[in-house]
Amino acid sequence: MGKSIRIVSKGVVVEGRLNDSKTASEIEKLIPLVGRARTWGDEIYFPIPLDREIENGKETVEKGDIGYWPPGRALCLFFGPTPISAPGEIRPAGPVSVVGEMSGDLSALKNVKDGDEVKVEFAD
């Protein structure tokens, strides 16, 4: 696996790890990242300065997955169902490249609201 990261927003801190994908490697070069949260169900996303094609695109993801969504050039944090999820699944707005995963208690991410600042930094 790749580098350990920390996601911080309004007192919420979640640990994560990037994977070894090419997209994750490109994101790693951009850290620290700061953006304004957008929420969509139990997903937080925000634009990042990366323009990449989809890499091993996934139409559904797992709780805790970190994704990159090419149409929005956005980093996505999945911690539960989105408005278009069927029961028992987590479905992004469109296929994403999974670039890592978050660990620990993700329920605190529900406290992050639209417009809140979100930071991604190295945990090491």
N, C-alpha and C positions, 0 to 999 in steps of 0.2 A: 504494500500500500504506500501511498504518497505521504505528504506532509500532514501533521496534525494542525488543525485550525480551531479557532474559537469564534463563535458568532455572538455578538453583543448588541442588545437593543433595550433601552429603557430599563436597565437593571436585570434583564434576562440574559443569561449566559448559557450557551449550549456548546458542547465540545463536538468536534467532527474530525473527519479524516478524508483527504482527497484520495482518489484512486490513481492508477497508473495510466489512465487514458491520455491521449494527445490533448484533448480539450482541457482536462484537469491540469495538465502541465502548462498550458497557456494561461489558465486562470491563476495558477501559482505565481506566475511572473507578475501579475497585476496586484497581488496582495501587498499592503493592506488595501482593502476595498471599502468604500463608504457609499451608501445609497439611501434612498427614501423608500420605505416599505410600501408595497401594495399588497393587499390581501385578497384572496379568492378562496372562500371556504377555509379549509385548514391548510392553506398554502400561503407562504410569503414569497414575494418575488420583487426584484428590483433590477433595473438595467445596469449593465457593466460595459466597459469599453472593449468589447470583444466581438468580432464578426467572424463566426465559424459556421461551417456546414454541420449538419447533424452527424453524430458519430455513434453507431450502434443504437439508433433511435428506439425508445421505449414508449409505447402507448399507455401503459400502466406502470406504476412505480410502487415501491414499498415504503411504509412509514419510516421516516428518517432519511430517505434518499435526498441527495442534493443533485439538482439537475441544471443543465444549461438549455434554454429554450431559444433556438436560433431566430425565429421571427421577431421576438421581442428583445433579442440580445440581452437576455435576462438570466440571472442566477435565481433558482427556485428552491425553496426549502419546503419539503413535503412532510407534514406531520399528521395528516388525516385526510378525509374525503374532500373533494372539490365539488362545486355545484353540478358537475356532469358525471360524477362517479356513480356507478351502479353499486348496489349493496355488496360490501366486502372487498371493494377495490378502491384504489386511488388513481384517478385519471386526470393527467394534465390537460390543458387546453389543446395541446398538440404534442406530437412526439418530442421527447427531450433526450439529450445525452446525459446519462447518469455519470456524474463526476466525483461522487463521494457519498459519505453517509454521516449522519449525526448520531450521537449516542446519548444515553441517559434519559432523564425525564423530559420529554418534549412538550408536555402539557403547558409549560410556562410560555411557549410561543403563542398561545391564544391571547396573551396580554399585549402582544405587539399589534399596533393599529396602523391603518393607512397613514402615511406621512411620517411615521416614526423613523428616526435615523437607525440604520443597521450597519454594523461594522463587521468585516471579516478580517481576522488577523491571524498570524501564526501563533500557535500555542507553545511551541518549543522555545 
